[in-house]
Amino acid sequence: MDEMYTSIVAAITEHRLAPGTRLREERLAELFAVSRTQVRPVLQRLEHEGLVERQPRRGAVVASPSREASAQIFAARRLVEPWLVKCCCERGDRTGLKRLEKVVADENRAREAGDARAVVRLSGDFHRVLAELAGNAPLTQLMQGLTVRTCLAIVANRASTGSTCREDEHARITEAIAAGDSKRAMKLMPEHLEHIERALDEPGPPSPDDDLAELLPPPKAPARKMQKPVA
């Protein structure tokens, strides 16, 4: 059920699935052509990762982080990410740096094109690539979860994408890493995270029960087997 899990996480990351959206087992089973029994482990995994919560009379819904929960997410990021950029500076991985620079360039192009969903996705990619460049697999996995939960916090607390990620901050952090300036990179990262957190407001109302078919990308069709020609 990796496809269902990946699809739901991608929809959360791109702000298509808003906090409070119901994830009905029967509808997910229908969309992905599986049984409800196969849907449940996916929802349980998402719940374990803090991306889904259970509500009375509504069942599984996309999690809606409170201000307190959001503050804990950012506290964790402030502990981890300055150390990550320090590692990136010390490793001097030029190939990895090019990946980071490409993400920044793609993000800028998406912003210029007004593609808000791509901006959100690429902003998260920036921080995930940083974790990969640091060369620590457990922290890379941790950052994957933290960046998706940050997306939920931004939407749940009614912060606009434009007001949270200032367009030059990722570029400035990348420049500091390219120069091997760990002191500057470690100063810029907490400031960047503070700007995002400061843009958060109070949690908004629950999301309406939109049709999941309009919010999730369609599952890939199974590959068709080639029939042997009849002799």
TAMOPE-V14849 format. One record per residue. N is the residue number from 1. OMEGA is omega in radians with two decimals (* if undefined). Layout:
n=[N;N]
omega=[OMEGA;OMEGA]
This chain:
n=[1;2;3;4;5;6;7;8;9;10;11;12;13;14;15;16;17;18;19;20;21;22;23;24;25;26;27;28;29;30;31;32;33;34;35;36;37;38;39;40;41;42;43;44;45;46;47;48;49;50;51;52;53;54;55;56;57;58;59;60;61;62;63;64;65;66;67;68;69;70;71;72;73;74;75;76;77;78;79;80;81;82;83;84;85;86;87;88;89;90;91;92;93;94;95;96;97;98;99;100;101;102;103;104;105;106;107;108;109;110;111;112;113;114;115;116;117;118;119;120;121;122;123;124;125;126;127;128;129;130;131;132;133;134;135;136;137;138;139;140;141;142;143;144;145;146;147;148;149;150;151;152;153;154;155;156;157;158;159;160;161;162;163;164;165;166;167;168;169;170;171;172;173;174;175;176;177;178;179;180;181;182;183;184;185;186;187;188;189;190;191;192;193;194;195;196;197;198;199;200;201;202;203;204;205;206;207;208;209;210;211;212;213;214;215;216;217;218;219;220;221;222;223;224;225;226;227;228;229;230;231]
omega=[3.13;-3.10;3.12;3.13;-3.12;-3.13;-3.12;3.13;3.12;3.14;3.07;-3.11;-3.11;3.09;3.05;3.06;-3.09;3.05;-3.13;3.12;3.14;3.07;-3.08;-3.13;-3.07;-3.13;3.09;3.12;3.14;-3.09;-3.07;3.07;3.10;3.10;3.08;3.11;3.12;3.13;-2.99;3.11;3.11;3.12;3.11;3.10;3.13;3.10;3.12;-3.11;3.09;-3.11;3.14;3.06;3.13;3.12;3.11;3.09;3.10;-3.14;-3.09;3.09;3.03;-3.05;3.11;-3.06;3.05;3.07;3.13;3.12;3.12;3.12;3.12;3.10;-3.11;3.07;3.11;-3.13;3.12;3.07;-2.98;-2.89;3.03;3.11;3.12;-3.11;3.06;3.11;3.13;3.12;-3.08;-3.11;3.13;-3.13;-3.06;3.10;3.10;3.12;3.11;3.07;-3.13;3.13;3.11;3.11;3.13;3.13;3.12;3.13;3.12;3.12;3.12;3.12;3.12;-3.14;-3.13;-3.14;-3.03;-3.12;3.12;3.11;3.14;-3.11;-3.10;3.06;3.07;3.12;3.14;-3.09;3.10;3.10;3.06;-3.13;3.12;-3.14;3.13;3.05;3.14;-3.03;3.13;3.13;3.05;3.12;3.12;-3.12;3.07;3.14;-3.10;-3.12;3.11;3.13;3.04;3.08;3.11;-3.13;-3.13;-3.12;-3.09;-3.10;2.95;3.04;3.12;3.12;-3.10;-3.09;-3.07;-3.13;3.10;-2.88;-3.10;-2.96;3.10;3.13;-3.13;3.09;3.12;3.12;3.12;3.11;3.14;3.14;-3.10;-3.08;-3.08;-3.13;3.14;3.14;-3.13;3.05;-3.09;-3.05;3.11;3.10;3.12;-3.13;3.12;3.12;3.13;-3.09;-3.09;-3.12;-3.09;3.13;3.08;3.13;-3.13;3.14;3.12;3.13;3.05;-3.10;3.11;3.11;-3.11;-3.14;3.14;-3.04;-3.12;3.06;-3.12;3.10;3.12;3.10;3.11;-3.14;-3.14;3.12;3.11;3.11;3.10;3.13;3.12;-3.13;*]
